[in-house]
Amino acid sequence: MLNLPSTVLVNRVMPKKAFYEHLKTTAAIREQFVQQIERIEMVASIKEASIHIPGDKDVAEIDVLALCLKGADVPYEAIELVARSIPNKLLFVCLADESCKLLVRRDRLYETGWESTNDTRLELAGSTLRELWDSIVSQVVFGDANSVDLAGRLERKRQSEALRLELEQVERKRKSEKQIAKKNALFDRKRAIEAELSRLEGES
């Protein structure tokens, strides 16, 4: 899976009940574990002992968890619960039929689209585990293994998403606005948003 080196592979089943019976949760999240997840496996443990790359107190281990799903619905709340309950950095691999989706949690959950399991690869790039983790996050969020200025790239992505949402709202208001002065002001705001989006995308 993911073309990972054999030295990091664990392939150990983790009991679902350990998450929803012993952690503070809700009936809805418990239902996700029961109804949507067939089983959870720890596929790999990436750490200094297994890959000979130094870690630090913030990134000492990166675990790859596979969630074998009963359907194509992703149990996001259950994934959030698992992410909060395990101190290590986590890469989630959701599996449904012959497809998979990768998820990581940074400031929030990020995910790829559904891809063929056979075609999905993970590049382990970096001279430290921190760089390697940033590279994994970048592969999920941006589709590349570039770990440079990841925090800045994520911030620009957040700003772009907020601006695109505002742009949609401005467009709707402008179409329904009857007063010429307000319509012109909305047009000016639209142009300003588009210019800022162009600047942010140029820095990405």
Residue pairs with C-beta under 8 A, 6 or more apart in sequence:
1 43
1 64
1 66
1 93
1 117
2 43
2 44
2 64
2 93
2 120
2 121
2 122
3 121
3 122
4 43
4 44
4 64
4 122
4 124
5 51
5 124
7 50
7 51
8 44
8 45
8 46
8 50
8 51
8 64
9 43
9 44
10 42
10 43
10 44
10 45
11 41
11 42
11 43
12 41
12 42
13 39
13 40
13 41
14 40
14 41
14 42
14 65
15 40
16 33
16 34
16 37
16 39
16 40
19 25
19 33
19 40
19 78
19 81
19 82
19 85
20 29
20 30
20 33
20 34
20 78
20 81
23 81
23 85
25 81
26 77
28 77
29 77
29 78
29 81
32 75
32 77
32 78
33 75
33 78
35 70
36 69
36 70
36 71
36 73
36 75
36 78
37 67
37 68
37 69
37 70
37 75
37 78
38 68
38 69
38 70
39 68
40 65
40 66
40 67
40 68
40 82
41 65
41 66
41 68
42 63
42 64
42 65
42 66
43 64
43 65
43 66
43 93
44 63
44 64
45 61
45 62
45 63
45 64
46 61
46 62
46 63
46 64
46 124
46 129
46 132
47 55
47 60
47 61
47 62
47 129
48 54
48 55
48 60
48 129
51 124
51 132
53 126
53 127
53 128
53 129
53 132
54 128
54 129
55 61
55 128
55 129
55 130
56 128
56 129
56 130
58 130
59 89
59 128
59 129
59 130
59 132
59 133
60 88
60 129
61 88
61 89
61 129
62 88
62 89
62 90
62 91
62 129
62 132
62 133
62 136
63 86
63 88
63 89
63 90
63 91
64 90
64 91
64 93
65 82
65 90
65 91
65 92
65 93
66 92
66 93
66 94
66 95
67 75
67 79
67 92
67 93
67 94
67 95
68 95
69 75
69 94
69 95
69 96
71 96
72 96
72 97
72 99
72 114
74 94
74 101
74 103
74 111
76 109
79 92
79 103
79 105
79 109
80 105
80 109
82 90
82 92
83 90
83 92
83 105
83 109
89 104
89 133
90 104
90 105
91 102
91 103
91 104
91 122
91 136
91 140
92 102
92 103
92 104
93 100
93 101
93 102
94 100
94 101
94 102
94 103
95 117
96 114
98 116
98 117
98 118
99 114
99 115
99 116
99 117
100 114
100 115
100 116
100 117
100 120
101 111
101 112
101 113
101 114
101 115
102 111
102 112
102 120
102 122
102 139
102 140
103 109
103 110
103 111
103 112
103 140
104 110
104 136
104 137
104 140
104 141
106 137
106 141
106 154
107 154
107 158
110 137
110 140
110 141
111 140
112 140
112 143
122 136
122 139
123 135
123 139
123 145
124 132
124 135
124 136
125 131
125 132
125 135
125 145
125 147
126 132
126 133
126 134
126 135
126 147
131 147
132 147
134 147
134 150
135 145
135 146
135 147
137 150
138 144
138 145
138 146
138 147
138 150
138 153
139 145
141 153
141 154
141 157
142 153
142 157
153 204
156 200
156 203
156 204
157 204
159 196
159 200
160 197
160 200
160 201
163 193
163 196
163 197
163 200
164 197
166 193
167 190
167 193
167 194
167 197
170 186
170 189
170 190
170 193
171 190
173 186
174 183
174 186
174 187
174 190
177 183
177 186
